[in-house]
Amino acid sequence: MPGRTWIYILLVTACSINYIDRVVLSVSAQPISKEFGISTIQLGYLFSAFLWSYLVFVLPWGIYVDRVGTRRATTLGMAIWSAATLLTGTSWNFSSAFASRLLMGFGESSTYPAGGRTIREWMPAGERGFATTVFNCGGYIGPALGSVLMAYLVSDLGWRGAFYCAGALGFVWLIFWSLVFRQPEDATFIGEAERAKILRERGGKATPGKSAPLLALLKCRSMWGLFVTQGCAVYTVYLFLTWLPSYLQATRGLTLLKTGFYTAIPYAVAVPGTILIGALSDRLLRDVGVTSGRRRLMVVIMLLCSSGILMTPWITETWVILTLFSISLTCIGSAVGLNITLTNDLLTDPGNAGRANGFLVTGGNLFGVLAPIVTGYVISGTGSYDLAFLVAGVLLLCGAAACWTMTREPISPEEA
C-alpha cells in the first residue's frame, strides 16, 4: 500500500465530516422547525446560512492556504467549523441557529482550497483525477452515513445531541491530522522511491507565500469557464443536500428514520461511482497528458447525464425516483470533482492552487447559496417541488455549455 494512502484517508474523511455537519440540519429540520416555529421560507434561509459565509470567505481562505500552507490552514478551518457545529446544538431560536451556521460556513470554506492544494502537492499528475474524486466523494459519504446516523441520533438523543456528536467528530479527526500530515519532502510514512515519484510527477513545487496576484489569475478565460461550470453543478448538489429529506417526507409520506435511509441510498451509490469515473478519466488521459485539458469532455458528459433530473416531475414510483437521483448524484459528484481536477490540469504553476481552487469554489457556492432559498420560495409559492428540479436541470445544461466552450486555454497568470 503506497504511503500516500494516508493522505487519501485524511482528505476523504475531512470532506465527509464537512458534509455530515451540513446534513445534520437537513435531517433535524422538522423538530427544529416545530420547536422554533420556523416557516418553510425561513427554513430555506437557515439551510443556506452556512453558504453565505462560505461564499464570502472561500477565496480569502484560498489566499491564506497559499500563504501558510495546507497543514496550518486545514487545522484552523476544521477547529472553527467543528466548534460552530457544537454551538448549533445550544441554539435557542432561529437567529442563534442562523449565527452558528454562519460561523460553520466560515470554517468549512477552508476545505476545498486546502484539499485542492494538498492534492497538487501530494499526487502524481496521472493520479490527479482519481485523487480529486476520492476527496470529493466525501461529499457523498458524509450525507450517506450522516443521513442514517443523524436520523438515529435525532430520534434517540434529540436534535441537540446529534449536533454535539457531529461537532465532536471533527476534533477527533484533528488529532490524527496533527500526528500524520506533513509535506511529501518531510513525511516519514513514505519510502524514498515513492517520495521521488511524487516530487518528479506532481508538476512543480508549491512554495507557501509565492504565487501570482489574484487579479492576474482572474484575467484567464479558462478560470471563468471553470467558475461558471462549478456554479451550475453545485446548485444541484445543494438542492439535494438541503431539501432531499424534506422532499421524501412531503411527497412519499416517510417517517424520519425511513427518510434517513432513503436519503442515504443515492449518496451511497454515488461514492463508488464517482471514484470509478475519476479513475477512468485518468486512464483515458494517459496517452495525451493531463495538461491537454481533454478532461473537459468527461465533465460535460457527466453534467449532461445529471440533467436527467428534469424528468422528476413526471415520475411517481419511489424506486424510480431513487434510481434517477442515484444516477444524477453520481454524475454531478463526478462533474464537480473532475472540474476541480481540470483546474489543476490547466494550472501551470502549483503555487496558485489554493487561490485558484478558492475562486472555483466561490463560483460553486455563489450558485449553491441560492438553491435552498429558491427552492423554499418555489415550494411556498407552488406547493410543489417540480419547478425546483426543472431549474436545476436547466442549470446543468448551461454548465455543460460553459465547460465545453470556455476552458480551452492553460491557466497562466504570468502570461495573462
Contacts in CASP RR format, 6 or more apart in sequence:
PFRMAT RR
TARGET T0000
AUTHOR 0000-0000-0000
METHOD contacts of the structure
MODEL  1
MPGRTWIYILLVTACSINYIDRVVLSVSAQPISKEFGISTIQLGYLFSAF
LWSYLVFVLPWGIYVDRVGTRRATTLGMAIWSAATLLTGTSWNFSSAFAS
RLLMGFGESSTYPAGGRTIREWMPAGERGFATTVFNCGGYIGPALGSVLM
AYLVSDLGWRGAFYCAGALGFVWLIFWSLVFRQPEDATFIGEAERAKILR
ERGGKATPGKSAPLLALLKCRSMWGLFVTQGCAVYTVYLFLTWLPSYLQA
TRGLTLLKTGFYTAIPYAVAVPGTILIGALSDRLLRDVGVTSGRRRLMVV
IMLLCSSGILMTPWITETWVILTLFSISLTCIGSAVGLNITLTNDLLTDP
GNAGRANGFLVTGGNLFGVLAPIVTGYVISGTGSYDLAFLVAGVLLLCGA
AACWTMTREPISPEEA
2 190 0 8 1.000
2 194 0 8 1.000
3 189 0 8 1.000
3 190 0 8 1.000
3 191 0 8 1.000
3 194 0 8 1.000
4 122 0 8 1.000
4 123 0 8 1.000
4 184 0 8 1.000
4 190 0 8 1.000
4 194 0 8 1.000
4 198 0 8 1.000
6 180 0 8 1.000
6 189 0 8 1.000
7 118 0 8 1.000
7 122 0 8 1.000
7 123 0 8 1.000
7 181 0 8 1.000
8 131 0 8 1.000
8 134 0 8 1.000
8 135 0 8 1.000
10 176 0 8 1.000
10 177 0 8 1.000
10 180 0 8 1.000
10 181 0 8 1.000
11 115 0 8 1.000
11 118 0 8 1.000
11 119 0 8 1.000
11 131 0 8 1.000
11 134 0 8 1.000
11 135 0 8 1.000
12 134 0 8 1.000
12 135 0 8 1.000
12 137 0 8 1.000
12 138 0 8 1.000
12 141 0 8 1.000
13 138 0 8 1.000
13 173 0 8 1.000
14 74 0 8 1.000
14 78 0 8 1.000
14 111 0 8 1.000
14 115 0 8 1.000
14 173 0 8 1.000
14 177 0 8 1.000
15 111 0 8 1.000
15 135 0 8 1.000
15 136 0 8 1.000
15 137 0 8 1.000
15 138 0 8 1.000
15 139 0 8 1.000
15 141 0 8 1.000
15 142 0 8 1.000
16 138 0 8 1.000
16 139 0 8 1.000
16 141 0 8 1.000
16 142 0 8 1.000
16 145 0 8 1.000
17 78 0 8 1.000
17 82 0 8 1.000
17 142 0 8 1.000
17 166 0 8 1.000
17 169 0 8 1.000
17 170 0 8 1.000
17 173 0 8 1.000
18 81 0 8 1.000
18 108 0 8 1.000
18 111 0 8 1.000
18 138 0 8 1.000
18 139 0 8 1.000
18 142 0 8 1.000
19 138 0 8 1.000
19 139 0 8 1.000
19 140 0 8 1.000
19 141 0 8 1.000
19 142 0 8 1.000
19 143 0 8 1.000
19 146 0 8 1.000
19 241 0 8 1.000
20 142 0 8 1.000
20 143 0 8 1.000
20 145 0 8 1.000
20 146 0 8 1.000
20 149 0 8 1.000
20 150 0 8 1.000
20 166 0 8 1.000
20 169 0 8 1.000
21 81 0 8 1.000
21 82 0 8 1.000
21 85 0 8 1.000
21 104 0 8 1.000
21 108 0 8 1.000
21 166 0 8 1.000
21 167 0 8 1.000
22 50 0 8 1.000
22 108 0 8 1.000
22 143 0 8 1.000
22 241 0 8 1.000
23 142 0 8 1.000
23 143 0 8 1.000
23 146 0 8 1.000
23 147 0 8 1.000
23 150 0 8 1.000
23 241 0 8 1.000
24 85 0 8 1.000
24 146 0 8 1.000
24 150 0 8 1.000
24 162 0 8 1.000
24 163 0 8 1.000
24 166 0 8 1.000
25 32 0 8 1.000
25 46 0 8 1.000
25 47 0 8 1.000
25 88 0 8 1.000
25 101 0 8 1.000
26 47 0 8 1.000
26 147 0 8 1.000
26 241 0 8 1.000
26 242 0 8 1.000
26 243 0 8 1.000
26 244 0 8 1.000
26 245 0 8 1.000
26 246 0 8 1.000
27 146 0 8 1.000
27 147 0 8 1.000
27 150 0 8 1.000
27 151 0 8 1.000
27 154 0 8 1.000
27 162 0 8 1.000
27 245 0 8 1.000
27 256 0 8 1.000
27 259 0 8 1.000
27 260 0 8 1.000
27 263 0 8 1.000
28 150 0 8 1.000
28 154 0 8 1.000
28 159 0 8 1.000
28 162 0 8 1.000
28 163 0 8 1.000
29 43 0 8 1.000
29 47 0 8 1.000
29 245 0 8 1.000
29 246 0 8 1.000
30 246 0 8 1.000
30 249 0 8 1.000
30 256 0 8 1.000
31 154 0 8 1.000
31 158 0 8 1.000
31 159 0 8 1.000
32 38 0 8 1.000
32 46 0 8 1.000
32 97 0 8 1.000
32 159 0 8 1.000
33 39 0 8 1.000
33 43 0 8 1.000
35 159 0 8 1.000
36 91 0 8 1.000
36 93 0 8 1.000
36 94 0 8 1.000
36 97 0 8 1.000
37 94 0 8 1.000
38 46 0 8 1.000
38 94 0 8 1.000
39 380 0 8 1.000
40 376 0 8 1.000
40 379 0 8 1.000
40 380 0 8 1.000
41 376 0 8 1.000
41 377 0 8 1.000
41 380 0 8 1.000
42 94 0 8 1.000
43 376 0 8 1.000
44 242 0 8 1.000
44 372 0 8 1.000
44 373 0 8 1.000
44 375 0 8 1.000
44 376 0 8 1.000
45 98 0 8 1.000
45 372 0 8 1.000
45 373 0 8 1.000
46 94 0 8 1.000
46 97 0 8 1.000
46 98 0 8 1.000
46 101 0 8 1.000
47 242 0 8 1.000
47 243 0 8 1.000
47 372 0 8 1.000
48 238 0 8 1.000
48 242 0 8 1.000
48 368 0 8 1.000
48 369 0 8 1.000
48 370 0 8 1.000
48 371 0 8 1.000
48 372 0 8 1.000
48 373 0 8 1.000
49 97 0 8 1.000
49 98 0 8 1.000
49 101 0 8 1.000
49 102 0 8 1.000
50 101 0 8 1.000
50 102 0 8 1.000
50 104 0 8 1.000
50 105 0 8 1.000
50 108 0 8 1.000
51 105 0 8 1.000
51 238 0 8 1.000
51 365 0 8 1.000
51 368 0 8 1.000
51 369 0 8 1.000
51 372 0 8 1.000
52 102 0 8 1.000
52 105 0 8 1.000
52 369 0 8 1.000
53 102 0 8 1.000
53 103 0 8 1.000
53 104 0 8 1.000
53 105 0 8 1.000
53 106 0 8 1.000
53 107 0 8 1.000
53 109 0 8 1.000
54 105 0 8 1.000
54 106 0 8 1.000
54 108 0 8 1.000
54 109 0 8 1.000
54 365 0 8 1.000
54 369 0 8 1.000
55 109 0 8 1.000
55 362 0 8 1.000
55 365 0 8 1.000
55 366 0 8 1.000
55 369 0 8 1.000
56 109 0 8 1.000
57 105 0 8 1.000
57 106 0 8 1.000
57 107 0 8 1.000
57 109 0 8 1.000
58 109 0 8 1.000
58 112 0 8 1.000
58 113 0 8 1.000
58 358 0 8 1.000
58 361 0 8 1.000
58 362 0 8 1.000
58 365 0 8 1.000
59 214 0 8 1.000
59 355 0 8 1.000
59 358 0 8 1.000
59 359 0 8 1.000
59 362 0 8 1.000
61 73 0 8 1.000
61 77 0 8 1.000
61 107 0 8 1.000
61 109 0 8 1.000
61 110 0 8 1.000
61 113 0 8 1.000
61 114 0 8 1.000
61 358 0 8 1.000
62 73 0 8 1.000
62 110 0 8 1.000
62 113 0 8 1.000
62 114 0 8 1.000
62 117 0 8 1.000
62 354 0 8 1.000
62 355 0 8 1.000
62 357 0 8 1.000
62 358 0 8 1.000
63 214 0 8 1.000
63 354 0 8 1.000
63 355 0 8 1.000
64 73 0 8 1.000
64 110 0 8 1.000
65 73 0 8 1.000
65 110 0 8 1.000
65 113 0 8 1.000
65 114 0 8 1.000
65 117 0 8 1.000
65 354 0 8 1.000
65 355 0 8 1.000
66 117 0 8 1.000
66 206 0 8 1.000
66 208 0 8 1.000
66 209 0 8 1.000
66 211 0 8 1.000
66 351 0 8 1.000
66 352 0 8 1.000
66 353 0 8 1.000
66 354 0 8 1.000
66 355 0 8 1.000
67 208 0 8 1.000
67 209 0 8 1.000
68 208 0 8 1.000
69 114 0 8 1.000
69 117 0 8 1.000
69 208 0 8 1.000
70 114 0 8 1.000
70 115 0 8 1.000
70 117 0 8 1.000
70 118 0 8 1.000
70 121 0 8 1.000
70 181 0 8 1.000
71 181 0 8 1.000
71 182 0 8 1.000
71 183 0 8 1.000
73 110 0 8 1.000
73 113 0 8 1.000
73 114 0 8 1.000
74 110 0 8 1.000
74 111 0 8 1.000
74 114 0 8 1.000
74 115 0 8 1.000
74 118 0 8 1.000
74 177 0 8 1.000
74 181 0 8 1.000
75 174 0 8 1.000
75 177 0 8 1.000
75 178 0 8 1.000
76 107 0 8 1.000
76 110 0 8 1.000
77 107 0 8 1.000
77 108 0 8 1.000
77 110 0 8 1.000
77 111 0 8 1.000
78 107 0 8 1.000
78 110 0 8 1.000
78 170 0 8 1.000
78 173 0 8 1.000
78 174 0 8 1.000
78 177 0 8 1.000
79 171 0 8 1.000
79 174 0 8 1.000
80 103 0 8 1.000
80 106 0 8 1.000
80 107 0 8 1.000
80 110 0 8 1.000
81 103 0 8 1.000
81 104 0 8 1.000
81 105 0 8 1.000
81 106 0 8 1.000
81 107 0 8 1.000
81 108 0 8 1.000
82 167 0 8 1.000
82 168 0 8 1.000
82 169 0 8 1.000
82 170 0 8 1.000
82 171 0 8 1.000
82 174 0 8 1.000
83 103 0 8 1.000
83 167 0 8 1.000
84 100 0 8 1.000
84 101 0 8 1.000
84 103 0 8 1.000
84 104 0 8 1.000
84 105 0 8 1.000
84 106 0 8 1.000
84 107 0 8 1.000
85 100 0 8 1.000
85 104 0 8 1.000
85 163 0 8 1.000
85 166 0 8 1.000
85 167 0 8 1.000
86 163 0 8 1.000
86 164 0 8 1.000
86 167 0 8 1.000
86 168 0 8 1.000
87 100 0 8 1.000
87 103 0 8 1.000
88 97 0 8 1.000
88 100 0 8 1.000
88 101 0 8 1.000
88 104 0 8 1.000
88 163 0 8 1.000
89 100 0 8 1.000
89 159 0 8 1.000
89 160 0 8 1.000
89 161 0 8 1.000
89 163 0 8 1.000
89 164 0 8 1.000
90 96 0 8 1.000
90 100 0 8 1.000
90 160 0 8 1.000
91 97 0 8 1.000
91 100 0 8 1.000
109 361 0 8 1.000
109 365 0 8 1.000
112 340 0 8 1.000
112 357 0 8 1.000
112 358 0 8 1.000
112 360 0 8 1.000
112 361 0 8 1.000
113 354 0 8 1.000
113 355 0 8 1.000
113 357 0 8 1.000
113 358 0 8 1.000
113 361 0 8 1.000
114 354 0 8 1.000
115 135 0 8 1.000
115 357 0 8 1.000
116 132 0 8 1.000
116 135 0 8 1.000
116 340 0 8 1.000
116 344 0 8 1.000
116 353 0 8 1.000
116 354 0 8 1.000
116 357 0 8 1.000
117 206 0 8 1.000
117 350 0 8 1.000
117 351 0 8 1.000
117 353 0 8 1.000
117 354 0 8 1.000
117 357 0 8 1.000
119 128 0 8 1.000
119 131 0 8 1.000
119 132 0 8 1.000
119 135 0 8 1.000
119 344 0 8 1.000
120 128 0 8 1.000
120 202 0 8 1.000
120 203 0 8 1.000
120 206 0 8 1.000
120 344 0 8 1.000
120 347 0 8 1.000
120 350 0 8 1.000
120 351 0 8 1.000
120 353 0 8 1.000
121 183 0 8 1.000
121 184 0 8 1.000
121 202 0 8 1.000
121 206 0 8 1.000
121 350 0 8 1.000
121 353 0 8 1.000
122 131 0 8 1.000
122 184 0 8 1.000
122 198 0 8 1.000
122 202 0 8 1.000
123 131 0 8 1.000
123 198 0 8 1.000
123 202 0 8 1.000
124 197 0 8 1.000
124 198 0 8 1.000
124 200 0 8 1.000
124 201 0 8 1.000
124 202 0 8 1.000
125 201 0 8 1.000
125 202 0 8 1.000
125 203 0 8 1.000
125 289 0 8 1.000
125 290 0 8 1.000
125 291 0 8 1.000
125 345 0 8 1.000
126 201 0 8 1.000
126 282 0 8 1.000
126 285 0 8 1.000
126 286 0 8 1.000
126 289 0 8 1.000
126 290 0 8 1.000
127 282 0 8 1.000
128 282 0 8 1.000
128 290 0 8 1.000
128 341 0 8 1.000
128 344 0 8 1.000
128 345 0 8 1.000
129 278 0 8 1.000
129 279 0 8 1.000
129 281 0 8 1.000
129 282 0 8 1.000
129 295 0 8 1.000
129 337 0 8 1.000
129 338 0 8 1.000
129 341 0 8 1.000
130 275 0 8 1.000
130 278 0 8 1.000
130 279 0 8 1.000
130 281 0 8 1.000
130 282 0 8 1.000
132 278 0 8 1.000
132 337 0 8 1.000
132 338 0 8 1.000
132 340 0 8 1.000
132 341 0 8 1.000
132 344 0 8 1.000
133 274 0 8 1.000
133 275 0 8 1.000
133 277 0 8 1.000
133 278 0 8 1.000
133 279 0 8 1.000
133 281 0 8 1.000
133 333 0 8 1.000
133 334 0 8 1.000
133 337 0 8 1.000
133 338 0 8 1.000
133 341 0 8 1.000
134 275 0 8 1.000
135 337 0 8 1.000
136 274 0 8 1.000
136 333 0 8 1.000
136 336 0 8 1.000
136 337 0 8 1.000
136 340 0 8 1.000
137 270 0 8 1.000
137 271 0 8 1.000
137 274 0 8 1.000
137 275 0 8 1.000
137 333 0 8 1.000
138 271 0 8 1.000
139 267 0 8 1.000
140 267 0 8 1.000
140 268 0 8 1.000
140 270 0 8 1.000
140 271 0 8 1.000
140 274 0 8 1.000
140 329 0 8 1.000
140 333 0 8 1.000
141 267 0 8 1.000
141 271 0 8 1.000
142 267 0 8 1.000
143 241 0 8 1.000
143 263 0 8 1.000
143 264 0 8 1.000
143 267 0 8 1.000
144 264 0 8 1.000
144 267 0 8 1.000
144 268 0 8 1.000
144 270 0 8 1.000
144 271 0 8 1.000
145 264 0 8 1.000
146 264 0 8 1.000
147 245 0 8 1.000
147 259 0 8 1.000
147 260 0 8 1.000
147 261 0 8 1.000
147 263 0 8 1.000
147 264 0 8 1.000
147 267 0 8 1.000
148 260 0 8 1.000
148 261 0 8 1.000
148 264 0 8 1.000
150 162 0 8 1.000
150 166 0 8 1.000
151 256 0 8 1.000
151 257 0 8 1.000
151 259 0 8 1.000
151 260 0 8 1.000
151 261 0 8 1.000
152 257 0 8 1.000
153 161 0 8 1.000
153 162 0 8 1.000
153 165 0 8 1.000
154 161 0 8 1.000
154 162 0 8 1.000
154 256 0 8 1.000
155 256 0 8 1.000
155 257 0 8 1.000
157 165 0 8 1.000
180 189 0 8 1.000
182 188 0 8 1.000
184 190 0 8 1.000
184 195 0 8 1.000
184 198 0 8 1.000
184 199 0 8 1.000
184 202 0 8 1.000
185 195 0 8 1.000
185 199 0 8 1.000
187 195 0 8 1.000
190 198 0 8 1.000
199 205 0 8 1.000
202 350 0 8 1.000
203 350 0 8 1.000
204 350 0 8 1.000
205 350 0 8 1.000
206 350 0 8 1.000
206 351 0 8 1.000
206 353 0 8 1.000
207 351 0 8 1.000
210 351 0 8 1.000
211 349 0 8 1.000
211 351 0 8 1.000
211 352 0 8 1.000
211 354 0 8 1.000
211 355 0 8 1.000
212 349 0 8 1.000
212 352 0 8 1.000
212 413 0 8 1.000
212 414 0 8 1.000
213 413 0 8 1.000
214 355 0 8 1.000
214 359 0 8 1.000
216 413 0 8 1.000
216 414 0 8 1.000
216 416 0 8 1.000
217 223 0 8 1.000
217 352 0 8 1.000
217 355 0 8 1.000
217 356 0 8 1.000
217 359 0 8 1.000
217 411 0 8 1.000
217 413 0 8 1.000
217 416 0 8 1.000
218 224 0 8 1.000
218 359 0 8 1.000
219 413 0 8 1.000
219 416 0 8 1.000
220 409 0 8 1.000
220 411 0 8 1.000
220 412 0 8 1.000
220 413 0 8 1.000
220 416 0 8 1.000
221 406 0 8 1.000
221 409 0 8 1.000
222 346 0 8 1.000
222 406 0 8 1.000
222 407 0 8 1.000
222 408 0 8 1.000
222 409 0 8 1.000
222 410 0 8 1.000
222 411 0 8 1.000
223 343 0 8 1.000
223 356 0 8 1.000
223 359 0 8 1.000
223 360 0 8 1.000
223 411 0 8 1.000
224 406 0 8 1.000
225 402 0 8 1.000
225 403 0 8 1.000
225 406 0 8 1.000
225 407 0 8 1.000
226 339 0 8 1.000
226 342 0 8 1.000
226 343 0 8 1.000
226 346 0 8 1.000
226 360 0 8 1.000
226 403 0 8 1.000
226 406 0 8 1.000
226 407 0 8 1.000
227 359 0 8 1.000
227 360 0 8 1.000
227 362 0 8 1.000
227 363 0 8 1.000
227 364 0 8 1.000
228 363 0 8 1.000
228 398 0 8 1.000
228 399 0 8 1.000
228 402 0 8 1.000
228 406 0 8 1.000
229 299 0 8 1.000
229 303 0 8 1.000
229 335 0 8 1.000
229 339 0 8 1.000
229 399 0 8 1.000
229 400 0 8 1.000
229 402 0 8 1.000
229 403 0 8 1.000
229 406 0 8 1.000
229 407 0 8 1.000
230 336 0 8 1.000
230 339 0 8 1.000
230 340 0 8 1.000
230 360 0 8 1.000
230 361 0 8 1.000
230 363 0 8 1.000
230 364 0 8 1.000
230 367 0 8 1.000
231 363 0 8 1.000
231 364 0 8 1.000
231 365 0 8 1.000
231 366 0 8 1.000
231 367 0 8 1.000
231 368 0 8 1.000
231 395 0 8 1.000
231 399 0 8 1.000
232 303 0 8 1.000
232 367 0 8 1.000
232 395 0 8 1.000
232 396 0 8 1.000
232 398 0 8 1.000
232 399 0 8 1.000
232 402 0 8 1.000
233 303 0 8 1.000
233 306 0 8 1.000
233 332 0 8 1.000
233 333 0 8 1.000
233 335 0 8 1.000
233 336 0 8 1.000
233 339 0 8 1.000
233 364 0 8 1.000
233 396 0 8 1.000
233 399 0 8 1.000
234 336 0 8 1.000
234 363 0 8 1.000
234 364 0 8 1.000
234 365 0 8 1.000
234 367 0 8 1.000
234 368 0 8 1.000
235 364 0 8 1.000
235 367 0 8 1.000
235 368 0 8 1.000
235 370 0 8 1.000
235 371 0 8 1.000
235 391 0 8 1.000
235 392 0 8 1.000
235 395 0 8 1.000
236 306 0 8 1.000
236 309 0 8 1.000
236 328 0 8 1.000
236 332 0 8 1.000
236 371 0 8 1.000
236 392 0 8 1.000
236 393 0 8 1.000
236 395 0 8 1.000
236 396 0 8 1.000
237 332 0 8 1.000
237 333 0 8 1.000
237 336 0 8 1.000
237 368 0 8 1.000
238 368 0 8 1.000
238 369 0 8 1.000
238 371 0 8 1.000
238 372 0 8 1.000
239 371 0 8 1.000
239 372 0 8 1.000
239 375 0 8 1.000
239 388 0 8 1.000
239 389 0 8 1.000
239 392 0 8 1.000
240 266 0 8 1.000
240 325 0 8 1.000
240 328 0 8 1.000
240 329 0 8 1.000
242 371 0 8 1.000
242 372 0 8 1.000
242 375 0 8 1.000
243 371 0 8 1.000
243 372 0 8 1.000
243 375 0 8 1.000
243 376 0 8 1.000
243 385 0 8 1.000
243 388 0 8 1.000
244 263 0 8 1.000
244 266 0 8 1.000
244 325 0 8 1.000
245 259 0 8 1.000
245 260 0 8 1.000
245 263 0 8 1.000
247 385 0 8 1.000
248 254 0 8 1.000
248 259 0 8 1.000
248 262 0 8 1.000
248 263 0 8 1.000
249 256 0 8 1.000
249 259 0 8 1.000
250 385 0 8 1.000
251 385 0 8 1.000
252 262 0 8 1.000
252 318 0 8 1.000
254 262 0 8 1.000
262 318 0 8 1.000
262 322 0 8 1.000
265 322 0 8 1.000
265 326 0 8 1.000
266 322 0 8 1.000
266 325 0 8 1.000
266 326 0 8 1.000
266 328 0 8 1.000
266 329 0 8 1.000
267 329 0 8 1.000
269 326 0 8 1.000
269 329 0 8 1.000
269 330 0 8 1.000
270 326 0 8 1.000
270 329 0 8 1.000
270 330 0 8 1.000
270 333 0 8 1.000
273 330 0 8 1.000
273 334 0 8 1.000
274 330 0 8 1.000
274 333 0 8 1.000
274 334 0 8 1.000
274 337 0 8 1.000
277 298 0 8 1.000
277 302 0 8 1.000
277 330 0 8 1.000
277 334 0 8 1.000
277 338 0 8 1.000
278 298 0 8 1.000
278 334 0 8 1.000
278 337 0 8 1.000
278 338 0 8 1.000
278 341 0 8 1.000
280 298 0 8 1.000
281 295 0 8 1.000
281 298 0 8 1.000
281 338 0 8 1.000
281 341 0 8 1.000
284 294 0 8 1.000
284 298 0 8 1.000
285 292 0 8 1.000
285 294 0 8 1.000
285 295 0 8 1.000
288 294 0 8 1.000
290 345 0 8 1.000
291 345 0 8 1.000
291 346 0 8 1.000
291 410 0 8 1.000
292 345 0 8 1.000
293 342 0 8 1.000
293 345 0 8 1.000
293 346 0 8 1.000
293 407 0 8 1.000
293 408 0 8 1.000
295 338 0 8 1.000
295 341 0 8 1.000
295 342 0 8 1.000
295 345 0 8 1.000
296 342 0 8 1.000
296 403 0 8 1.000
296 404 0 8 1.000
296 407 0 8 1.000
296 408 0 8 1.000
298 334 0 8 1.000
298 338 0 8 1.000
299 335 0 8 1.000
299 338 0 8 1.000
299 339 0 8 1.000
299 342 0 8 1.000
299 400 0 8 1.000
299 403 0 8 1.000
300 400 0 8 1.000
300 403 0 8 1.000
300 404 0 8 1.000
302 331 0 8 1.000
302 332 0 8 1.000
302 333 0 8 1.000
302 334 0 8 1.000
302 335 0 8 1.000
302 338 0 8 1.000
303 331 0 8 1.000
303 332 0 8 1.000
303 335 0 8 1.000
303 396 0 8 1.000
303 397 0 8 1.000
303 399 0 8 1.000
303 400 0 8 1.000
303 403 0 8 1.000
304 396 0 8 1.000
304 397 0 8 1.000
304 400 0 8 1.000
305 327 0 8 1.000
305 328 0 8 1.000
305 331 0 8 1.000
306 327 0 8 1.000
306 328 0 8 1.000
306 329 0 8 1.000
306 331 0 8 1.000
306 332 0 8 1.000
306 335 0 8 1.000
306 393 0 8 1.000
306 396 0 8 1.000
307 393 0 8 1.000
307 396 0 8 1.000
307 397 0 8 1.000
307 400 0 8 1.000
308 324 0 8 1.000
308 327 0 8 1.000
308 328 0 8 1.000
308 393 0 8 1.000
309 324 0 8 1.000
309 325 0 8 1.000
309 328 0 8 1.000
309 389 0 8 1.000
309 392 0 8 1.000
309 393 0 8 1.000
309 396 0 8 1.000
310 389 0 8 1.000
310 390 0 8 1.000
310 393 0 8 1.000
310 394 0 8 1.000
311 324 0 8 1.000
312 321 0 8 1.000
312 324 0 8 1.000
312 385 0 8 1.000
312 386 0 8 1.000
312 389 0 8 1.000
313 384 0 8 1.000
313 386 0 8 1.000
313 389 0 8 1.000
313 390 0 8 1.000
315 321 0 8 1.000
315 324 0 8 1.000
332 396 0 8 1.000
339 360 0 8 1.000
339 403 0 8 1.000
340 357 0 8 1.000
340 360 0 8 1.000
342 403 0 8 1.000
342 407 0 8 1.000
343 356 0 8 1.000
343 357 0 8 1.000
343 360 0 8 1.000
343 411 0 8 1.000
344 350 0 8 1.000
344 353 0 8 1.000
344 356 0 8 1.000
344 357 0 8 1.000
346 407 0 8 1.000
346 409 0 8 1.000
346 410 0 8 1.000
346 411 0 8 1.000
347 353 0 8 1.000
347 356 0 8 1.000
347 410 0 8 1.000
347 411 0 8 1.000
348 410 0 8 1.000
348 411 0 8 1.000
348 412 0 8 1.000
349 412 0 8 1.000
349 413 0 8 1.000
349 414 0 8 1.000
352 411 0 8 1.000
352 413 0 8 1.000
356 411 0 8 1.000
367 395 0 8 1.000
371 392 0 8 1.000
374 388 0 8 1.000
374 391 0 8 1.000
375 385 0 8 1.000
375 388 0 8 1.000
376 388 0 8 1.000
378 384 0 8 1.000
378 385 0 8 1.000
378 387 0 8 1.000
378 388 0 8 1.000
378 391 0 8 1.000
379 385 0 8 1.000
379 388 0 8 1.000
END
